[in-house]
Amino acid sequence: MARVSPLVLLPLALFLGITSVFLWGMTRDDPDSLPSALIGRKAPSVGTTTLAGKTQLTDEMLRQPGIKLVNFWASWCPPCRAEHPTLTDLSGEIPVYGVDLKDPEGSASAFLAEHGDPFHALATDPRGRIAIDWGVTAPPETFIIDGEGTILYRFVGPLIREDYTNRFLPELEKARASQ
């Protein structure tokens, strides 16, 4: 009887391993979601700077009663511009706080003057340090925060179209129902 070298089985084992990883990835609950280590934890600091003439966002504001949103945005960010009308609508029913990320002050102020300011209070993050603490990968990102300052949900991307109605709004309603 001829002996089979174990090296002959190596391609088959690699194929089965890679196939298993792909199948696992395709059957996850939401393969597009980016998990956040901050879910269920207190919101990190929002810094101490804002745009001229704007209300400074403070850590204490994030711990006030009620559901609120924290949105990381920038005037140079096309998806942020696309979601701006949605934030404006939301700000009529829930506090929306903004963190302006790596944006020249003049550009950010001009953008808000031209398109309207949906933010109840604002912080600036000129060097991106606050975004790192929050785990922000790129703007826009929006966090749902509860009345104790705990992060309930992280939404990556613009709050527009089906993503907004099918992914973000159900989480917002769930957060509101829990208060």
C-alpha positions, 0 to 999 in steps of 0.5 A, a space after each residue: 500500500 502506497 503511503 500518502 504524504 501529509 503535504 498532499 492534504 495541506 491544500 485541502 485543509 487550507 481550502 476548508 479553513 478559508 471556506 469556514 471563515 467566509 461562511 462565518 462572516 456571511 452568517 453574522 448578525 450584521 456583517 456591516 456593523 463596526 463594533 464599539 468597545 464603548 457601548 455600555 460605557 460612559 462617554 469619553 470627554 468632549 474637550 474644552 474648545 468650541 467655535 466662536 459664538 457657539 455653546 461649549 459642549 461639556 461632559 456634564 451635558 452628556 450626563 443630563 437626563 434624556 436621550 441625546 446624540 453626539 455627532 462627529 462631523 466636518 465641513 470638508 466631509 461630503 457625507 456630513 453635508 449629506 446628513 446635515 438636513 437629517 440632523 437639523 430635523 432630529 434637533 427639533 425633537 432630541 438634543 443633538 451635540 456636535 464635535 467638529 473634527 479636524 476642521 479649520 474654524 472659519 470653514 466650520 463656522 461658514 458651513 453652519 452659517 450657510 446650512 444652519 446649526 442643528 447642534 445644541 452645543 458644540 466641541 471642536 477637535 482640531 487634532 483628532 484626539 477626542 475622536 480617537 478616545 471615542 473610537 471614531 474612524 472617520 466622520 460622520 459618526 453618531 452616538 446615542 447617549 442615555 440620561 446617565 452619559 452611557 453610550 448605547 449605540 454607535 452609527 458609522 456613516 451618514 444618517 440618510 436614506 435606508 441606513 437611517 430608517 432601517 438601522 439608526 431609527 430602530 436603535 433610537 426608538 429602542 433607546 427612547 423606550 428604555 428611558 
